[in-house]
Amino acid sequence: MPAHSRQSLPAKARQPFRLSYIWPPLKECLIALVMVGLGGALYLLQDRILEEALALPSSGAMLLLLILLVGIDLTQVKLNVRWLSWSILAVPLFVVLGSLVGGAMAAWITGESLRVSLALASGFGWFTLSSVMIGDALGQVYGTMALMTDLLRELLAIMVLYALGRHQPQVGIGSAGATALDSTLPIIKQACSPDAVPLALVSGFLLTLLAPVFITIMIPGI
């Protein structure tokens, strides 16, 4: 996005700060953590009290349902062909490259398998997908790691957007990853200029499409 277009925007073009804009993404994070706790409690109930008398759907079935619902949601996103410029497409490209480089560095530092670390880095903030896919393939320990990785990414994105969104929207939107399409979009509209909204939609849309592909490629044994 040209710098002069951001500077020419009047101050009133940006929405005033409201705590209500922070609540939706924080609420999603809290709901995800509550769901993890409820899932653990339900497993203990099923395993130790009901002695597996309760038929629970498999994580694979839930994953297919999630992908179906996301596919339906993506059909409602209206993108303009004029938005597909290099300056916009560069943001999701560098998000992918940065995530993979970060995953490789994490593998080198921790001694974890490279492919496992790359899989954990490939959720691009979409914690409901990464936790299920990785947990189903590698076990619940890694699924929880994927959940926490992408939850923390979303919380970090909120702080980055408010700190840098006014002058460096590309950095904030890139840190939001796939969530720029949905949960952090209200914050992007508030913290960044109106010109940044197409960037958020395109970047979030592409990263949402790429996340399941990269996770599948990176998971060992698949």
C-alpha positions in Angstrom: 0.0 0.0 0.0 1.5 3.4 -1.0 2.6 5.4 2.0 1.1 8.6 0.7 -2.4 7.0 0.6 -2.2 6.3 4.3 -0.9 9.8 5.2 -3.6 11.5 3.2 -6.4 9.9 5.2 -8.0 12.3 7.7 -7.9 11.3 11.3 -11.7 11.0 11.5 -11.5 8.2 8.8 -10.3 5.9 11.5 -12.7 4.5 14.1 -12.2 5.6 17.7 -10.8 3.2 20.2 -13.5 1.0 21.8 -13.0 -1.9 24.2 -15.9 -3.7 22.5 -13.7 -4.3 19.4 -11.2 -6.2 21.5 -13.8 -8.5 23.0 -14.7 -10.7 20.0 -11.2 -12.2 19.4 -10.5 -12.5 23.1 -13.9 -14.2 23.5 -12.9 -16.7 20.8 -9.7 -17.5 22.6 -11.5 -18.0 25.9 -14.1 -20.2 24.2 -11.4 -22.3 22.7 -9.8 -22.8 26.1 -13.1 -23.6 27.7 -13.8 -26.2 24.9 -10.5 -27.8 25.6 -11.4 -28.1 29.3 -14.8 -29.4 28.5 -13.4 -31.9 26.1 -11.0 -33.2 28.7 -13.8 -33.4 31.3 -16.0 -35.3 28.8 -13.2 -37.7 28.1 -12.7 -38.4 31.8 -16.4 -38.9 32.2 -16.6 -41.3 29.3 -13.5 -43.2 30.2 -13.7 -43.5 34.0 -17.4 -43.2 34.9 -19.5 -44.2 31.9 -16.9 -46.8 30.9 -17.1 -45.8 27.2 -20.8 -46.2 27.1 -21.2 -42.7 25.5 -20.6 -42.7 21.8 -18.5 -39.6 20.9 -17.7 -38.5 17.3 -14.1 -38.9 16.3 -11.8 -35.9 15.9 -11.6 -36.7 12.2 -15.4 -36.4 11.8 -15.3 -33.1 13.6 -12.5 -31.9 11.4 -14.5 -32.7 8.2 -17.5 -30.8 9.7 -15.2 -27.8 10.5 -13.8 -27.7 7.0 -17.3 -27.9 5.5 -18.5 -25.0 7.6 -15.4 -22.9 6.8 -15.9 -23.6 3.1 -19.5 -22.4 3.3 -18.2 -19.3 5.1 -15.6 -18.6 2.5 -18.1 -18.5 -0.3 -19.6 -15.4 1.3 -16.4 -13.4 1.1 -16.5 -10.9 -1.7 -13.1 -10.2 -3.2 -12.3 -7.7 -5.9 -9.9 -8.7 -8.7 -8.3 -5.2 -8.4 -7.1 -6.1 -4.9 -4.8 -8.8 -6.3 -1.7 -6.7 -6.6 1.9 -7.6 -5.6 1.8 -5.3 -2.6 -1.2 -7.2 -1.2 -0.1 -10.7 -2.2 3.3 -10.1 -0.7 1.8 -10.1 2.9 0.5 -13.7 2.9 3.6 -14.8 1.0 5.9 -13.4 3.7 3.6 -14.8 6.4 4.0 -18.3 5.0 7.8 -17.9 4.6 8.2 -16.3 8.0 6.2 -19.0 9.7 8.2 -21.8 8.1 11.5 -20.1 9.0 10.3 -19.6 12.5 9.3 -23.3 12.7 12.7 -24.4 11.5 14.4 -22.2 14.0 12.2 -23.6 16.8 13.1 -27.1 15.7 16.8 -26.2 15.8 16.5 -24.6 19.3 14.4 -27.3 20.9 15.6 -30.4 19.1 12.1 -31.2 18.0 11.5 -33.0 14.7 11.7 -30.4 11.8 8.4 -31.6 10.2 6.6 -31.5 13.5 7.8 -28.0 14.2 6.8 -26.9 10.7 3.4 -28.4 11.1 2.9 -26.5 14.3 3.9 -23.3 12.6 1.6 -23.9 9.6 -1.7 -23.1 11.3 -1.3 -19.4 10.5 -3.4 -18.5 13.6 -6.3 -20.8 12.8 -6.3 -22.7 16.1 -9.5 -24.6 15.7 -8.1 -26.3 12.6 -4.5 -26.8 13.6 -5.3 -28.3 17.0 -7.7 -30.8 15.5 -5.5 -31.8 12.6 -2.3 -32.1 14.5 -3.9 -33.7 17.5 -5.6 -36.3 15.4 -2.3 -37.1 13.6 0.3 -36.7 16.3 -1.6 -37.0 19.6 -3.2 -34.6 22.0 0.0 -33.2 23.4 0.9 -31.8 20.0 -2.7 -30.8 19.4 -2.6 -28.7 22.6 0.7 -27.2 21.5 -0.8 -26.2 18.1 -3.8 -24.7 20.0 -1.6 -22.7 22.3 0.7 -21.6 19.5 -2.1 -20.2 17.4 -4.0 -18.7 20.4 -0.9 -16.8 21.4 -0.4 -15.7 17.9 -3.9 -14.2 17.8 -3.3 -12.4 21.2 0.0 -11.1 19.9 -1.7 -9.9 16.7 -4.1 -7.8 18.8 -1.2 -6.0 20.5 0.7 -5.5 17.3 -2.3 -4.1 15.5 -2.9 -1.5 18.1 0.8 -0.7 18.3 1.6 -0.6 14.6 -1.6 -0.7 12.7 -1.9 3.0 12.1 1.5 3.3 10.4 2.4 -0.2 9.4 -0.8 -2.1 8.7 1.0 -4.8 6.7 2.9 -5.9 9.9 -0.3 -6.0 12.0 -2.3 -7.9 9.3 0.5 -10.3 8.7 0.8 -11.1 12.4 -3.0 -11.8 12.4 -2.5 -14.6 9.8 -5.7 -16.3 8.8 -7.7 -14.5 11.6 -7.5 -11.3 9.5 -10.5 -12.7 7.6 -12.7 -13.0 10.7 -12.0 -12.6 14.4 -9.4 -9.8 14.2 -11.0 -8.0 11.2 -13.0 -5.6 13.5 -9.7 -4.7 15.2 -8.1 -4.1 11.8 -10.9 -1.8 10.8 -10.5 0.1 14.0 -6.7 0.2 14.3 -5.8 0.6 10.6 -6.9 2.9 7.8 -9.9 1.9 5.7 -7.5 1.2 2.8 -6.1 -1.8 4.8 -9.4 -3.8 4.8 -8.9 -5.3 1.3 -5.4 -6.4 2.4 -6.8 -8.1 5.4 -9.5 -9.9 3.4 -7.2 -11.1 0.7 -4.4 -12.2 3.2 -6.8 -13.8 5.6 -8.6 -15.6 2.7 -5.4 -17.0 1.2 -4.0 -18.1 4.5 -7.2 -19.8 5.4 -7.0 -21.8 2.2 -3.3 -22.6 2.7 -3.3 -23.6 6.4 -4.9 -27.1 5.9 -2.7 -27.8 2.9 0.6 -26.9 4.7 -0.4 -28.8 7.9 -1.1 -31.9 5.8 2.2 -31.6 3.9 4.2 -31.1 7.1 2.8 -33.7 9.4 5.2 -36.6 9.5 4.0 -39.9 8.1 1.4 -38.4 5.7 
